[in-house]
């Protein structure tokens, strides 16, 4: 299949990009990595009259890492964020999740911010943003605003971004010290969309007992679903974690659907198994990240 005809507009700075988006309105789509958009064009599932290329817009291709967050620009490739050593040191969950995103050739071109703007509920990075409680930075000729995941993700492949708006950056907060992370998912082939997936964060105290636990689900509802399991798991030792009951309760917050790959019941069962596995892995990761001085007090 070939895409329907469109007019190509390449912006050289942010003001120009926003002006073009305001001009073309509902007839335009933003082109960054194109790994989600181009297949939609080729299958005639999208037919914009204008493509607005932002790849040459200065300031959108950087990863900024501080003690508080990792801030990612709209044209940063998955592979660049995955290999960024400062981002990985601050928040290992980013690399763990990105290694599950499609295949290397796609990660070399696709963008993390574009994946989030695409709002695919089966995507890893929307779930990571929701789990971390991050936010997006949105710009238009009308001004700028920030959006939380709850505000951004409206439904399957549907976001709250207006046709004249550009998601310029996404900010991933750095988890607290003694917090471990894990990503567990099952796909028919590595790199395919997961039939079910779980991203987990577990925090420990100095005695290596659970103080916080949160999971986010992908591929199980129309938007990323985040469930707080801290109360159910509080006080349990990292190496004797019993997450089965908490996992069973967490899965009730999802709304899986039947399709050609799996039934809703199978997805729900998978989610429970993966949740328990992810919580144990995240707790072990938190223990490994806990300073030796803290461990010595146990």
N, C-alpha and C positions, 0 to 999 in steps of 0.2 A: 504494500500500500504506500501511496505517496500522500503528503499532507495537502490540504486544500490551499489555494493561493493566499498569500499574505504579503504585507508590506513590512520590510525589515528596517527598523530604526535603531541605530547604535548611539548610545549616549556616551559622552566623554567626561561628564561630571554629574554630581548628584542633582544639582539644580535642573540640568537639562533632562535627566531621566524623569524627574518628578513632573516637569512641565509637559513632557510627551505623554506620560501616563494620564495627566489631567486632561490633555487634549483629546486622546483617543477613548478614554472612559471604558465602558463595558466592551469595547471592540479590541482591547489590548490585553496582552499577556507578557509577563516579565520572563526574559530568557537569561538564566545564569549558567547552571551546568547542563540543563536540558534533559537530564536522564529520566525525569518524570514527564515533562511536557512533550518532548518529541514523540514518544510512543503514543501519547494521546492524539497528537496531530496525525500521525501515520495511520492510526485506526479510525480516524475521523470522529473521535469522541470529543474533540475540541476543534473549533474552527475560528480562531481569532483573526481579525482583519489586519492586526498589527502585532509584531513581536518587538519588544523593547529590550535590546541587549544591554545589560549593565556590566559586562565583563571588564570594560575599560574605565569604569567609574573609580576614581582614586579614593582610597580610604576604606574600601569594602573587602580588601583581600588580606586583612591582618587578623592575627589571634593575639589578644591581650590577656595576659595572666597576672593576677594580683593575688594577695592572700585571701581575698574575699570571693573572687569569681574568675571564670574564664569567659571572655567576651569574644564572640566569633562574628566576623563580617560576612556579608551576603554572598561574596564570591569565593570564600574559602572552601577548597575541595575537602571532601571527606578524608582523603588520603593525607592531606597536609595537616589536618587536625589530629588524625590518628597518629602521625609521626612526631607531633610537636612534643618535645621532651618536657617543657615547662608545664604545659597543660596536663600532661600525663602525671607529673609529679603532684600537681595540685588536686587533680580529680581523675584517678585511674578509671572510673566508671566510663568516661568518654571513650577511651580507647577500647575498653571491653565491649561496649555497645557497637562502636563503629566496625569492629572486626566481624560483626554479624550482618552488616549492611551489604546486601547484594554480593557482587564479586569485585576483585581488585580493579578490573578495567573500568567498572562503573564508579567505584570510589575515586579513581583518578580524575574523573570529570565531574561527577555529581557534587553538589554543595550541601552542607549540613543545614544551612538556613533555608535553602530551597526545599529540602526534604520536610522541614517543619512547616513551611508555608503551604506545602502540598497537602498537609493534614491527613495523610493516610493513616488510619488507625492501626494498620499492620506494620507501620514503620517503627524502628527502634528509637530514633532520636526524638520524636514527639513524646514518647513514653518517658525518656530520660529527662527531658525538660520538665514534664509534669511532676515526676518523682522528686526532682531537686527543688521544685518550687521556683524555677527561673522565670524569666520574662523576655519578651521581644520588644525591640525598639522599632517603631513604625514612623515613617516620614511621608509627607505629601506636601503639596503647595499650600495646604491649609495649616500646616504646622507639624509637630511631632507628638507622639504619645507612646506610652508603654502599655503592653498587654500581658496579662497573666495567661497561663495555659488554659484555665477555665474560660477566660474571655476569648481566647484565640480559636480554640477548637470547637466548632459548632456541630459538626456531623461528619460522616465519612466523606473525605476529600473536600470538605467545606470548612473554610475559616471565616473569621469576622473581618478580614482585610477588605477594604473598599477597593474598587477598580482603579482608583487613582493613588493607592497607597503602596509603598514598598517596605517590606520587612528588611531593614538595613542591617540589624545586628540581633543576635540572640545571646543572652547572658545566662550562664550556668553557674549557680552558686557553688562555692567550695564546701563540701560536707565538713562537719566538725571533726576534731581530732578523735581518734579511736573509733572511726566509722569505716566499716567495710562495705564492699559492693559486690554484686554478682549479676550476671545475665544468663538466663537459661531459656532456651527455646527449642522447639522441634520443627524442622522443616523436612520435606522429602529429600531435598538436596541442600547442602550448605550454600547459603547465599540466596536461596529462594525465600519468598515470604513465609514466615512461620505460621504453622497451623495454630500455635499458641506460644506466647512468650511472656516471660516475667523478668522484670528488673527490680533488684532489691537493694535496700540500704539497711544495715544493722549497726547500731552504736553500742559500745560497751563502756562500763566504768573501769576504774583502776583494778578491780578484782576480776575483771573479764566476765561480768554479768551483764545481761542485756538491759539497756536503758531506753532504747528506741528501736523501732522496726517499721519499715514502710515498704510496700511493693507497688509496682505499676504494671498494668497488663497491656499487651499489644495483641491485636488480632482477635480480641474477644468481645469488643463492643464498638460502637460507632465512633467513640473518642477514647483517648487514653484514660484508663480508670486507675486511680490511686487509692490504696487502702492502708490505713494506719493500724498496725498490729502491735504497737508498743505496749499497750495495756495487757494484752493476752500473753505476751512473752516476757514481760518485765521480770527481772530477777533471775532468769534462767542462766545457767552457765553456758558459755560459748561452745564448750565441747560436750555438752549433754543436752543440747537443744531438742525440745520435743514440739515441733511446729505443726504436726498433722492437724490438730483441732483448729488452730489459727488459720491454716491454709484452707481448710474446708469452709470456714466462715468467710474468708476473703473472697473465695470464688463466687459466693452468692451475690456479690456486687457486680458481676460481669453479665453480659447478655450475648453469649455466642450464638451464631447462626449456622444452619446447615448449608453446605455447598458441595461442589463436586469433590473436594479434597477430604472433608471430614464432616461428621455429624456434630450438632451442637452438644450432645451428650458426651461424645468422645473429646471434644475440645474442653469441656468443663472438667472431665476427668484428668486430662493432660494438665490443665492449669493447676489443679490441686497437687499433682505430683511435682510439677516444676516449681511451684511456690515453696514447698517444703525443701526441695533441693537448693533453691536459690537462697533461702534464709540460712540454711546451714553453711553454704559457701560464703555468704556475706559475713556471717559471724566468725568464721575461720579467718577470713581476710582481715576483719577488724582486729582480731587477736594478734595476727602477724604484724599489723601496723602499730600496735600499742608499744610504747617505749619499754625497754627492758627494765627501767627503774620501777615502772608501775607493776610489771609482772612480778618483780622480786618481792613486792609487798603482799602477794597472795599467799 
